[in-house]
Amino acid sequence: MKNLLYVIAGLLLIIWGIIYWGFNASSAVHIILVLVGLIIIIRLVFNKQFSK
């Protein structure tokens, strides 16, 4: 369960890559990339808070 956010972030990153390179989508697809970054940052911040 701890790594669930990393799994979601990885899946979103793969989906972003497929959409970006496969379909040559508009710039709105970059929202997925921003979500991946936010998920990873949230995971790192909360991991450090709960480990103290």
N, C-alpha and C positions, 0 to 999 in steps of 0.2 A: 504494500500500500504506500510505502514511503516514496517509491520511484514512479508512482502513477503520473505525477505531473511531468516527469521527464519523458515518459512514454507518450503522453498527449503532445508534448512539445515536439518530440521526434516525428510523430505522425503528421502534425501540422506543417512541419518543415518539409516533409516529403510531399504532402499535398501542394504546398506552395511551389515547390520545384516543378512538379508535374504541370501545374496550371501555368506557371511563368514561362517555362521553356516549351511545353507541349502545345499550348493554345495561344501563346503570345498575347496574353490578357492585358487589360488596362492596368493603370497604376493602383486601382482599388484592391487588387490581389495582394498588395504589400501590407495590407492590414493583417493578414495571416502571419506575416513575418514579424510584425510588431507584437502580436499576441504571443508568439513563441518566445520572444525576448522577455516579455513581461512574466510569462510563466516561469522561465528559468530564474529571473531575478527574484520573484516571490518565493520560489523554492529555496534559493540560497539564503535569503534573509530569514525566513522562518526556520530553516534548518539550524542556523546559528543561534537564533533566539531560544529554541527549545533544547539545545544541547548544553546550555549553561546551567 
